[in-house]
């Protein structure tokens, strides 16, 4: 088996972090999103929070992909009612990781299995995508 690619993003304090190493040997759901995307903030982020509480053996993270402008830690935290992050959020400064996974837009979901392999990929946050995402996660959890 080949080694999973390094996924280097930044913490909200703009420190580099390798997601591949940090979440090694764990099932991982990555939500690529953007603060300026209404589907992301209105549907995808709340869904990710709900999924996090539903699947015990799943790590959930958000990756904010910068497209037109840089974003601050304060801007990211500000979109949450509690003013606290519900799960770890990282920054993809030049959308390199977004491009690596050939994301179609935001929100985009990538499911990574414990081997570090891409298991499934979904674009969007509408009801049909939510159903497909939920089904895929349930399937993954039964196989690991």
BAFI-3210 file (N, C-alpha, C; in Angstrom, 3 decimals, decimal comma, padded with zeros to 6 digits):
// residues 144
n [1|2|3|4|5|6|7|8|9|10|11|12|13|14|15|16|17|18|19|20|21|22|23|24|25|26|27|28|29|30|31|32|33|34|35|36|37|38|39|40|41|42|43|44|45|46|47|48|49|50|51|52|53|54|55|56|57|58|59|60|61|62|63|64|65|66|67|68|69|70|71|72|73|74|75|76|77|78|79|80|81|82|83|84|85|86|87|88|89|90|91|92|93|94|95|96|97|98|99|100|101|102|103|104|105|106|107|108|109|110|111|112|113|114|115|116|117|118|119|120|121|122|123|124|125|126|127|128|129|130|131|132|133|134|135|136|137|138|139|140|141|142|143|144]
n.u [000,844|000,470|001,737|-000,440|-001,147|000,582|-001,224|-001,123|-002,031|-003,048|-003,200|-005,648|-004,110|-002,274|-000,204|001,678|000,322|000,195|-002,316|-002,592|-000,800|-001,672|-004,261|-003,838|-004,588|-007,281|-010,765|-011,903|-013,713|-013,704|-014,678|-014,692|-014,987|-016,255|-016,352|-017,882|-019,809|-023,108|-024,480|-022,602|-022,302|-024,948|-026,035|-024,055|-022,000|-023,589|-024,559|-022,180|-021,515|-023,646|-023,175|-020,735|-021,512|-023,012|-021,477|-019,226|-016,642|-015,356|-013,506|-014,086|-013,451|-013,086|-012,097|-011,226|-011,206|-009,296|-010,113|-010,628|-009,797|-007,819|-008,491|-009,359|-008,781|-010,668|-012,795|-013,588|-014,413|-016,472|-018,765|-020,043|-022,624|-022,139|-019,662|-017,497|-015,456|-016,961|-015,687|-012,357|-010,955|-009,286|-007,041|-006,805|-004,717|-004,070|-005,857|-004,779|-005,024|-007,702|-007,686|-006,039|-007,711|-009,536|-011,877|-015,168|-016,336|-017,654|-019,894|-017,709|-017,318|-015,056|-014,413|-012,192|-010,604|-009,346|-006,904|-005,935|-006,874|-008,848|-012,214|-014,857|-016,401|-018,150|-020,046|-021,706|-024,668|-027,289|-030,374|-030,274|-027,525|-026,842|-028,122|-026,744|-024,172|-024,543|-025,296|-022,934|-021,083|-022,163|-021,861|-019,028|-018,341|-019,268|-017,539|-015,092]
n.v [-001,187|002,247|005,189|007,548|010,805|013,705|016,018|019,179|021,871|024,941|025,889|027,786|029,770|030,098|028,192|025,581|022,305|018,803|017,052|014,407|013,019|013,757|012,681|010,031|006,599|006,818|007,122|009,688|012,628|015,193|018,448|020,663|024,034|027,441|030,567|032,530|031,198|030,423|027,955|026,445|027,610|027,635|025,040|022,927|023,115|022,898|020,273|018,778|019,029|017,633|015,061|014,506|013,986|011,726|009,581|007,713|006,714|008,435|011,097|014,511|017,269|020,687|022,412|025,469|026,882|029,215|031,474|034,042|035,819|036,242|034,829|035,475|034,131|035,102|035,798|033,266|032,022|033,719|033,050|031,034|030,438|029,977|031,031|029,415|026,799|023,970|021,692|020,770|023,247|024,149|025,996|026,321|027,848|028,588|027,127|024,591|021,973|021,577|021,581|019,326|017,214|017,431|018,953|020,155|022,527|024,559|023,624|020,818|017,419|015,047|011,743|009,944|006,890|004,671|003,880|006,035|006,557|007,989|007,561|008,272|010,992|014,016|016,678|019,527|020,388|019,864|018,029|015,452|014,972|014,994|012,654|010,692|011,071|010,408|007,705|006,627|007,084|005,480|002,985|002,864|002,818|000,347|-001,348|-001,004]
n.w [000,000|-000,738|000,791|002,328|000,989|002,222|004,064|004,356|006,205|007,809|011,249|013,112|014,095|012,184|012,029|010,592|010,005|009,797|008,632|007,846|009,474|012,061|012,218|011,774|011,264|011,864|011,203|009,149|008,590|006,393|006,014|003,530|003,394|003,164|004,705|003,448|002,083|001,888|001,915|003,197|005,794|006,660|006,318|005,980|008,017|010,440|009,929|009,931|012,616|013,789|012,726|013,937|016,546|016,192|015,172|016,795|016,290|014,550|013,319|012,938|010,953|009,924|007,017|006,060|002,990|001,385|-001,098|-002,438|-000,541|002,443|005,663|009,067|012,358|014,147|012,435|011,566|013,980|014,669|013,169|014,517|016,788|019,520|019,744|019,902|018,620|017,164|016,376|015,310|013,204|010,290|008,106|004,658|002,977|000,231|-001,182|-001,803|-000,783|-001,151|-003,954|-004,345|-003,582|-005,564|-005,273|-005,911|-005,286|-002,634|-000,051|000,354|000,904|002,180|002,804|004,676|005,127|007,757|006,786|005,545|003,056|000,436|000,797|000,098|-001,725|-001,751|-003,091|-002,001|-000,017|000,085|000,659|-000,639|-000,836|001,850|002,683|001,174|002,192|004,906|004,647|003,501|005,551|007,562|006,367|006,188|008,912|009,647|008,423|009,560]
ca.u [000,000|001,220|001,483|-001,395|-000,447|000,597|-002,225|-000,576|-002,886|-002,626|-004,114|-006,220|-003,014|-001,420|000,920|001,471|-000,015|000,000|-003,551|-002,368|-000,150|-002,497|-005,423|-003,404|-005,294|-008,623|-011,710|-011,911|-014,594|-013,222|-015,612|-014,099|-016,028|-015,813|-017,244|-018,751|-020,721|-024,301|-024,739|-021,627|-022,594|-026,332|-026,374|-022,944|-021,374|-024,473|-024,596|-020,921|-021,636|-024,570|-022,467|-019,705|-022,149|-023,659|-020,504|-018,190|-015,319|-015,117|-012,997|-014,671|-012,726|-013,404|-010,967|-011,654|-010,374|-009,229|-010,150|-010,470|-009,221|-007,390|-009,478|-008,765|-009,334|-011,862|-013,872|-014,066|-015,128|-017,647|-019,961|-020,659|-023,454|-021,488|-018,342|-016,505|-015,431|-017,581|-014,704|-011,177|-011,030|-007,970|-007,081|-006,123|-004,433|-004,125|-006,741|-003,985|-005,598|-008,972|-007,336|-005,503|-008,840|-010,392|-013,180|-015,940|-016,806|-017,936|-019,153|-017,304|-017,030|-014,159|-014,323|-010,900|-010,643|-008,222|-005,665|-005,557|-007,339|-010,134|-013,271|-015,943|-016,316|-019,465|-020,139|-023,010|-025,232|-028,725|-030,873|-029,793|-026,111|-026,840|-028,495|-025,626|-023,072|-024,909|-025,227|-021,510|-020,444|-022,673|-021,201|-017,625|-018,242|-019,544|-016,419|-013,822]
ca.v [000,000|003,489|006,124|008,614|012,077|014,647|017,075|020,272|023,049|025,804|026,067|029,145|030,687|030,031|027,281|024,414|021,034|017,705|016,352|012,970|012,486|014,006|011,801|008,713|005,429|007,215|007,511|011,147|013,374|016,553|019,367|021,848|025,054|028,829|031,415|033,336|030,268|030,252|026,522|025,953|028,081|027,362|023,613|021,978|023,138|022,227|018,839|018,205|018,975|016,535|013,826|014,307|013,402|010,464|008,530|007,785|006,362|009,318|012,445|015,493|018,539|021,624|023,102|026,673|027,111|030,616|031,671|035,443|036,631|035,535|034,912|035,474|033,243|035,756|035,677|031,888|031,784|034,601|032,473|030,078|031,088|029,852|031,668|028,367|025,841|022,692|020,665|021,468|023,902|024,517|026,912|025,920|029,214|028,791|026,030|023,493|020,693|021,586|021,159|017,967|016,292|017,745|019,409|020,839|023,797|024,415|022,675|019,544|016,444|013,952|010,736|009,266|005,721|004,558|003,672|007,313|006,575|008,631|006,558|008,875|012,429|014,584|018,136|020,107|020,244|019,640|016,827|014,212|014,807|014,630|011,245|009,903|011,214|009,629|006,296|006,263|007,031|004,281|001,864|002,864|002,439|-001,092|-002,103|-000,771]
ca.w [000,000|-000,783|001,883|002,026|000,776|003,331|003,969|005,165|006,309|008,912|012,363|013,081|014,426|011,001|012,206|009,730|010,647|008,844|008,984|007,632|010,671|013,251|012,220|011,300|011,789|012,307|010,168|009,153|007,690|006,157|005,365|002,931|003,396|003,111|005,518|002,586|001,415|002,722|002,070|004,182|007,147|007,026|006,314|006,086|009,347|011,415|009,642|010,416|014,074|014,074|012,392|014,954|017,729|015,824|014,889|017,831|015,781|013,409|013,582|012,028|010,915|008,863|006,382|005,352|001,819|000,965|-002,544|-002,834|000,525|003,645|006,740|010,397|013,384|014,686|011,449|011,581|015,235|014,717|012,536|015,431|017,801|020,826|019,611|020,116|017,518|017,519|016,021|014,796|011,899|009,775|006,965|003,427|002,527|-001,216|-001,614|-002,376|-000,370|-001,889|-005,312|-004,273|-003,541|-006,717|-004,790|-006,948|-004,745|-001,207|000,773|-000,229|001,949|001,851|003,852|004,642|006,002|008,702|006,032|004,950|001,668|000,192|000,735|-000,681|-001,935|-002,077|-003,199|-001,717|001,326|-000,037|001,313|-001,260|-000,461|003,266|002,756|000,646|003,151|006,089|004,264|003,324|006,869|008,235|005,703|006,608|010,323|009,751|007,851|010,290]
c.u [000,881|000,804|000,485|-000,631|-000,471|-000,438|-001,768|-001,518|-002,332|-003,669|-004,705|-005,207|-001,937|-000,123|000,672|001,180|-000,284|-001,206|-003,375|-001,730|-001,047|-003,662|-005,101|-004,179|-006,663|-009,493|-011,908|-012,912|-014,052|-014,325|-014,808|-015,210|-015,389|-016,831|-018,233|-019,788|-021,919|-024,682|-023,805|-022,039|-024,005|-026,687|-025,190|-022,296|-022,291|-024,564|-023,323|-020,956|-022,535|-023,891|-021,433|-020,292|-022,776|-022,671|-019,311|-016,779|-014,966|-014,603|-013,596|-013,849|-013,282|-012,119|-011,538|-010,689|-010,461|-009,220|-009,838|-009,805|-008,771|-008,443|-008,758|-009,451|-010,651|-013,045|-014,444|-014,906|-016,442|-018,908|-020,691|-021,385|-022,773|-020,151|-017,212|-016,570|-016,058|-016,667|-013,509|-011,418|-009,628|-008,150|-006,220|-005,858|-004,600|-004,923|-005,997|-004,557|-006,959|-008,729|-006,824|-006,633|-009,870|-011,809|-013,855|-016,405|-016,977|-019,435|-018,824|-016,829|-016,088|-014,137|-013,016|-010,981|-009,388|-006,881|-005,179|-006,001|-008,679|-011,177|-014,431|-015,733|-017,688|-019,383|-021,560|-023,472|-026,739|-029,098|-030,336|-028,324|-026,021|-027,149|-027,351|-024,432|-023,330|-024,795|-023,768|-020,777|-020,887|-022,001|-019,750|-017,478|-018,498|-018,369|-015,111|-013,939]
c.v [001,240|004,392|007,192|009,927|012,926|015,732|018,172|021,469|023,910|025,765|027,472|030,201|030,667|029,258|026,047|023,155|020,010|016,896|014,838|012,330|012,619|013,025|010,423|007,606|005,770|007,460|009,015|011,688|014,794|017,328|020,550|022,887|026,434|029,661|032,207|032,489|030,009|028,792|025,902|026,331|027,721|025,890|022,710|021,967|022,541|020,717|018,163|018,054|017,804|015,176|013,494|013,622|012,031|009,305|008,649|007,546|007,185|010,664|013,363|016,770|019,401|022,201|024,257|026,896|028,574|030,685|033,116|036,312|035,741|035,736|034,849|034,463|033,814|035,649|034,264|031,632|032,560|033,960|031,474|030,816|031,091|030,587|030,719|027,408|024,524|021,496|021,421|022,044|024,390|025,409|026,356|027,221|029,448|027,685|024,867|022,125|020,504|021,069|019,716|016,933|016,564|018,110|020,244|022,224|023,622|024,425|021,393|018,639|015,372|013,013|009,986|008,072|005,665|004,333|004,964|007,447|007,304|007,543|007,042|010,388|012,929|016,100|018,563|019,879|020,026|018,271|015,537|013,945|014,400|013,147|010,356|009,920|010,328|008,129|005,834|006,168|005,793|003,037|001,742|002,366|000,938|-001,932|-001,928|-001,152]
c.w [000,000|000,374|001,425|001,833|002,044|003,065|004,909|005,071|007,442|010,017|012,253|013,497|013,345|011,217|011,331|010,548|009,555|009,311|008,835|008,860|011,901|013,348|011,659|012,011|012,382|011,085|010,283|008,144|007,604|005,450|004,853|002,826|003,260|003,882|004,677|001,846|002,332|002,918|003,096|005,596|007,597|007,130|006,644|007,477|010,417|011,183|010,149|011,938|014,481|013,823|013,455|016,191|017,447|015,682|015,845|017,304|014,534|013,902|012,524|012,116|009,790|008,310|005,594|004,201|001,417|-000,558|-002,911|-001,779|001,666|004,724|008,079|011,302|013,919|013,732|011,424|012,827|015,271|014,112|013,436|016,545|019,164|020,888|020,008|018,949|017,957|017,248|015,452|013,395|011,536|008,551|005,833|002,677|001,031|-001,899|-002,275|-002,020|-001,038|-003,316|-005,343|-004,311|-004,634|-006,290|-005,874|-006,541|-003,255|-000,990|000,003|000,905|001,420|003,057|003,635|005,590|006,881|008,024|005,377|003,499|001,563|-000,034|-000,122|-000,747|-002,375|-002,118|-002,884|-000,290|001,286|000,529|000,691|-000,925|001,004|003,441|002,292|001,597|004,370|005,798|004,146|004,648|007,645|007,669|006,138|008,038|010,528|009,266|008,618|011,746]
res [x|x|x|x|x|x|x|x|x|x|x|x|x|x|x|x|x|x|x|x|x|x|x|x|x|x|x|x|x|x|x|x|x|x|x|x|x|x|x|x|x|x|x|x|x|x|x|x|x|x|x|x|x|x|x|x|x|x|x|x|x|x|x|x|x|x|x|x|x|x|x|x|x|x|x|x|x|x|x|x|x|x|x|x|x|x|x|x|x|x|x|x|x|x|x|x|x|x|x|x|x|x|x|x|x|x|x|x|x|x|x|x|x|x|x|x|x|x|x|x|x|x|x|x|x|x|x|x|x|x|x|x|x|x|x|x|x|x|x|x|x|x|x|x]
***
